[in-house]
Amino acid sequence: MGRKSSVARMDPAARKYLEKLLREDRHTLDELLAALRAKFPAADVSRSGLHRYRASLEEMMGRMREIDTAATALVSELGEGVGDKAGALLAQAVTTLATNAALNAHGEDVSIKEVAELARAARAAMQARTMSLKEREAVEEAARRKLLAEQEANLQEVAKAQGMDESQVDFWRRKFLGIGG
């Protein structure tokens, strides 16, 4: 089992600074190392350790860009109101990332914190899917109530114009429109 990288063992403030520099994507390894050591002299990281960390970070960012591109393509193809499909895509993407992280951790010590983070990511994906279903059901219920109100108003208008009594209106409401009256 491998140990954590020198970057992973760095002070969180130093790692955050390094990640900011890496995201800017305009420094060579030597410039990154010099900037890091200038700001955080106690940071003990080698050039090769920095290279490995940058490569893994770039790989992860590449995967995130691929998922973003796929999601954008799906939404543009299916339209903005895809509802459940977008929720399912999000849930699948998070599940794929969590599985990938778990597989990449094979052969390394996986901390309880990392397992908990994967579990939280999976739970968030399931909740996103559940919220999508709930939102769709709420929209459908609102549309149904609106349609029933319109049908009732139209029925009352026709009943008045045709001189129908309440039993005839009730017949049409129950039998034809399926509205309990």
C-alpha positions in Angstrom: 0.0 0.0 0.0 1.3 3.4 -1.0 1.6 6.4 1.2 0.0 9.8 0.6 1.8 12.0 -1.8 4.0 14.8 -0.5 1.4 17.3 -1.9 -1.4 15.6 0.0 0.6 15.8 3.2 1.3 19.6 2.8 -0.3 22.2 4.9 -3.9 22.8 3.5 -3.1 26.5 2.9 0.0 25.6 0.9 -1.9 23.0 -1.1 -4.8 25.4 -1.8 -2.2 28.0 -3.1 -0.6 25.3 -5.3 -3.9 24.2 -6.7 -4.7 27.9 -7.5 -1.4 28.1 -9.4 -2.1 24.9 -11.2 -5.6 26.0 -12.3 -4.1 29.1 -13.8 -2.1 26.7 -16.1 0.6 29.2 -17.0 3.6 28.1 -14.9 6.3 25.5 -15.6 7.1 23.0 -12.9 10.1 25.0 -11.8 8.1 28.2 -11.6 5.4 26.4 -9.5 8.0 25.0 -7.2 9.7 28.4 -6.8 6.4 30.2 -6.1 5.4 27.5 -3.6 8.7 27.6 -1.8 8.7 31.4 -1.8 5.3 31.6 -0.1 5.5 28.4 2.0 9.2 27.7 2.8 8.2 24.7 5.0 6.5 23.0 2.1 8.4 19.8 1.5 7.6 18.7 -2.1 9.9 17.5 -4.9 9.7 18.4 -8.5 8.6 14.9 -9.4 6.0 14.9 -6.7 4.7 18.2 -8.0 4.6 16.7 -11.5 2.7 13.6 -10.4 0.2 15.8 -8.5 -0.3 18.1 -11.5 -0.8 15.1 -13.8 -3.5 13.5 -11.6 -5.2 16.9 -11.2 -5.2 17.4 -14.9 -6.6 13.9 -15.4 -9.4 14.6 -13.0 -10.2 18.0 -14.5 -10.2 16.4 -18.0 -12.8 13.9 -16.8 -14.9 16.7 -15.3 -14.7 18.5 -18.6 -15.8 15.4 -20.5 -18.8 15.0 -18.1 -19.7 18.7 -18.5 -19.4 18.4 -22.3 -21.6 15.3 -22.3 -24.2 17.0 -20.1 -24.2 20.1 -22.3 -24.7 18.0 -25.4 -27.5 16.0 -23.8 -29.3 19.1 -22.6 -28.9 20.8 -26.0 -30.2 17.7 -27.7 -33.1 17.0 -25.4 -33.9 20.6 -24.4 -33.8 22.3 -21.0 -37.0 20.6 -19.7 -35.6 17.1 -19.6 -36.5 16.7 -16.0 -35.9 13.1 -14.9 -33.4 12.5 -17.7 -31.1 15.3 -16.5 -31.5 14.1 -12.9 -30.6 10.6 -14.0 -27.6 11.9 -15.9 -26.4 13.7 -12.8 -26.9 10.7 -10.6 -25.0 8.5 -13.1 -22.2 11.0 -13.4 -21.7 11.2 -9.6 -21.9 7.4 -9.3 -19.3 7.0 -12.1 -17.0 9.5 -10.4 -17.4 7.8 -7.0 -16.8 4.4 -8.5 -13.8 5.6 -10.3 -12.4 7.2 -7.1 -13.0 3.9 -5.3 -11.2 1.9 -8.0 -8.3 4.3 -8.1 -7.9 3.9 -4.4 -7.3 0.2 -4.8 -4.0 -0.7 -3.4 -3.9 2.5 -1.3 -5.0 3.2 2.2 -8.5 4.6 2.0 -9.4 6.7 5.1 -12.8 6.6 6.8 -13.1 10.3 5.8 -12.7 9.4 2.1 -15.3 6.5 2.4 -17.7 8.9 4.1 -17.2 11.5 1.3 -18.0 8.8 -1.3 -21.1 7.8 0.6 -22.2 11.5 0.8 -21.6 11.9 -3.0 -23.7 8.8 -3.6 -26.5 10.0 -1.3 -26.4 13.5 -3.0 -26.8 11.8 -6.4 -29.8 9.8 -5.2 -31.4 12.9 -3.6 -30.9 14.9 -6.8 -32.8 12.2 -8.6 -35.6 12.1 -6.0 -35.9 15.9 -6.0 -36.2 15.8 -9.8 -39.1 13.3 -9.5 -40.8 15.3 -6.8 -40.5 18.5 -8.8 -42.0 16.8 -11.9 -44.8 15.4 -9.9 -45.5 18.9 -8.4 -45.6 20.4 -11.9 -47.9 17.7 -13.1 -50.3 18.1 -10.1 -50.4 21.9 -10.7 -51.2 21.4 -14.4 -53.9 18.9 -13.5 -55.5 21.3 -11.0 -55.4 24.0 -13.6 -57.0 21.8 -16.3 -59.7 20.7 -13.9 -60.5 24.3 -13.1 -60.7 25.2 -16.8 -62.9 22.1 -17.5 -65.3 23.0 -14.6 -65.5 26.6 -15.8 -66.2 25.5 -19.4 -68.8 23.0 -18.2 -70.6 25.7 -16.2 -70.6 28.0 -19.2 -72.0 25.3 -21.5 -74.6 24.2 -18.8 -75.8 27.8 -18.5 -76.0 28.3 -22.3 -77.9 24.9 -22.8 -80.1 25.4 -19.8 -78.9 22.1 -18.1 -79.9 21.4 -14.6 -77.5 20.3 -11.8 -78.0 16.6 -12.3 -77.1 16.9 -16.0 -74.0 19.0 -15.1 -73.1 16.3 -12.5 -73.5 13.5 -15.1 -71.1 15.3 -17.5 -68.7 16.1 -14.7 -68.4 12.5 -13.4 -68.9 10.4 -16.6 -67.4 12.5 -19.3 -64.7 14.6 -17.6 -63.9 12.1 -14.8 -64.2 14.8 -12.1 -65.8 13.8 -8.8 -68.6 16.2 -8.1 
